[in-house]
Amino acid sequence: MADDPPLTIAAVCRRWPVVVPLALVVTVVFGVGAAIDGGRPLVWDVAITDAAVAHRTAWLDRVALGVTQLGAWTVVVPIGVALAVLAARRSTDLAVVIVVVLAGRPLLTLLLKELIDRPRPSGARLVGATGDAYPSGHVLAAAMTWAFLPPVVALYIRRRAIWWAAVAGAAAVVAAVAWSRVWLGVHWTSDVVASLLLAFLALALVEAHLAGRPPRRRSSDAGPTGSKP
């Protein structure tokens, strides 16, 4: 989604063409399963949640309570706005896409929650939660916001070490938020996995859209700094 970034969804799909169809199939299967009798066909969910509850410790609970905030709207909205502003200085297209994704993600979450209508896990919750379980709004928000960090970094810096650090950091945040939602007892594992796959599919569409357009850059700005090894 930017100048020769270290890792793109398109590159992943070229290397493993089965990834997108598989992600789509799994998302649909999980969605249908979640809609049937409160998700009863997804038999692993209860066992995983029970295991998480059984292995809780005070310090892990504190970690989960902290990292889950990285997917809250109070964090992802300012981060998303900051990324859009930074992107706008170098790539108008990327900035517009970030804003569209920021605005459209809550609508997608609400639509799917109403459509699937899956109850959240009952009991043993460490935080309050409203609405239905599928998909996880926190996970979708984290994945569809923090995923823009690497391409924005790529607009400014060509050093691959920095790019890879941005990729690793964004992935770590998303993974931590996903883990926290199950650990805190507010989402089933299938909700979280499906949310990650939904974000992947949405971002694949975004990248395909940007790849099909000629880049529009701010002529007043110099190119990215640094050098490529």
N, C-alpha and C positions, 0 to 999 in steps of 0.2 A: 504493500500500500504506500510505499515511498521509494526513495532511490536505493535500489539494491539492498533491502534490509536483510539481516542475517537469517531470518526464518519467516516464511509466509505460508498462509493456508494453501495458496495455489501451488507452491513448491511441494508441500506435503501431498496434495492431491495428484500431482504429476508423478510423484514417486510411488504412491499407493493409490491407484485409481478407485479402489473399492471403498475408500474411506467415506466419501460422501453418501453413496447408496447405503452403506452399512449404518451410518449415523442416522439416516432418515428412517430406515426400517426399525432400528432399535427405539427411536423416539416414538414412532407410531405404535409399536407393540407396547411400550411402557404406558403410553397415553391411553390406549384401549384398556389395558389391564388395570390402570388406576381408576378408570371410569366404571368398572364392573364391581359391584358390591363393595365399594370403598377400597378397592385395590386388593381384594382377597386373592386373585390369581398370582399376584407378585409375592410369592410365599416367603421369599428371603427377607423381606423388609422387617417383619416383626422380630425375627431372630437377630438381625444386625442391630436393631435398636435396643433390644434386650441386652445384647452383649456390650454395647456402648454404655448403657446405664450401669451394668454390673462392674465395669472397669473404671468408673469415674473416680477421680481423685480431686482434692481441693485445688491443687495447682493447675491441673489440666482444665478444670472447670473455669478457672480465672483466665487461662489462655483462650479458651473457646469464647468466653464472654467478651474478651477484648478483640479478637480477630474477626468475630462476626460483624462488628461495626464497620469493617472495611467494605461490606456490601450494603450498608444502610444508606438511605437516600441522603442523609446529612453528610455523608462522605463522598458518595459517587457523584452527586450533582456538582459540588464545587470542583472535584477532580476533573469531571467531564468538561465543565466550562473552561477550566484552566487549559486543558489539552486542546480544546477547540480554538481558544485564543492564540495559543502557541502555534497551532497548525495553520491558522489563518495568515500568519506572517510569511509562510513559505508555500502553502498549498491550499488554495481556496476550496478545491474539491474535497480534500480530506476534512477540512473544517466543517463544511456543510454536512458531510456524511456523519461526523461525530454528533452534530446537533440533531440530525434526523434520528439517529439511533437513540440518543438520550431521550428524545421526546416520544419515540415510538415504543420503546421497551416497556414502559408501564402499561401501555394499552395492550400489548401482546400478552403480558402477564395476566392482566385482568380478564381478557377474553378467554384464555386457556383455563384459568381458575373457574370461571363460570361454566365453561363447557364440560370440564372433567368432573368438577364438584367432588373432590376427594377429601375426606376428613383428615385432619392432622393426627399425629399420634396422641393418644390420650394418656394423661398422667406423666409423671417424672419429667416435666418440663422445667428447665432452669430459667427460661425467659418467657414473657408473654408473647402471644402471636395471635393475629386475627386473620380471617379469611381462610380459604381452602389451601390444601397442601400442594397440589400439583399445578404449575411448576413452582420451584423455589424462587421467589422474587429477589431475595438477597443474592443467590448464586447467579441468576441472570444479570442482575445489575452489576455485580462484580466482574463477571466475564465480559460483558458488553461495554464496560467502561475501561477497566484496566488493560484490556487487550489493545487499546489504542496508544498505550504508552510507548511500545517499541517503534511503531511507525512514525510517531511524532519525534522521538529521539533520532530516528533515521533521517529526518528532514534537516537536522542540525549537525549531526556528528557521523562521520564515516568510520570511526574506529570500531572495529568489530568487537573488541572486548567490552566496550560500553554498550553496544547493541545487544550482545548476549546477556549482559547484566540486566538490561531492561526487560528482555524476554523472560529471564529466570525470575526476576522480581515480580513481574505481572503474573506469571504462572503460579508462583508461590502464594501470592495473595488470593488468587481464585481458588486454588486447592485448599487453602486454610479456611476460607469462607465456606466452601462446600463441606469440609469435614465438620466445621463448627455447627452447622444447621442440624446434622444428624446427632452429634454429641449432645447438643442442648435439648434434644427431644422435640423439636418443632417441625421436623421434616423426615419423611421416609427416604431411604437410600435411593429408591427409584426416582423420587422427585428431583433429587440432587443430580443424579446421572443424566436424566432427561434434560434438565436445565442446562447442563454443560454441553450436551449435544445440540440443543436448540441454539445456544449461543454460537457454537461452531458453525452450524448451518447458516445462521443469519450473517455472521461475519464472512463466510465464504461468498455469500451473495454480494455483500458490500465490496469485497476485494475484486470480484468479477466485474462489478459495475465500474470501479475505479480503473481497472486494467483496460477496459474498453473505451476509456476516454483519454484524449490527449492531455498531458499534464498542464495545468494552469498554475503558473508561479507568479509571485509578486516580483516584478522586474526591479524594484528598488532594493531588494535584498540580495546579498551575495550568496553563493552556494554554501553547502555544508562545509564545516571546518574540519580540520584534521586530515589524516592520510590513511589510505588503506594499505594494510601490509601486503 
